[in-house]
Amino acid sequence: MFDIFDIVEVRKIEYKLLGQRIRAVRLAAGVSQEQLAEMVGLTSQHISHTEVASTKISLPSLVKIANALRVSVDKLLSDSVHDSKPHLLDDVQTVFADCDPDEVYVMLEAANAVKKSIRVRKLKRIE
């Protein structure tokens, strides 16, 4: 017999990254902290503390923020969710969107170097 927790890796919620994502989506939507706070029934201080991860946001508040910003909760939590690759690829596309061809080339070369380094480190840990 097996326990579901033996096969499912539980990831820790990265509150700092969550706050950064909330802030990025809020700014992209042209919404101030005060406006978002009013939309979701929180104080602007609570929004600020959430964005800098000096407080842990509750699930109901996170859902309210996601709904107010018209974004999915899983996109905000993409750093803490197993199947986050589609959301992360959206972020990559956003980063590359305004780059000229030279910038794209340099960024791809850097990404390939980082990927290679990560894989080498993983192999060393296995050995």
Secondary structure, DSSP 8 states (H G I E B T S, - for coil): ---HHHHS------HHHHHHHHHHHHHHTT--HHHHHHHHT--HHHHHHHHTTSS---HHHHHHHHHHTT--HHHHTTTT-TT-HHHHHHHHHHHHTT--HHHHHHHHHHHHHHHHHHHHHHHHHH-
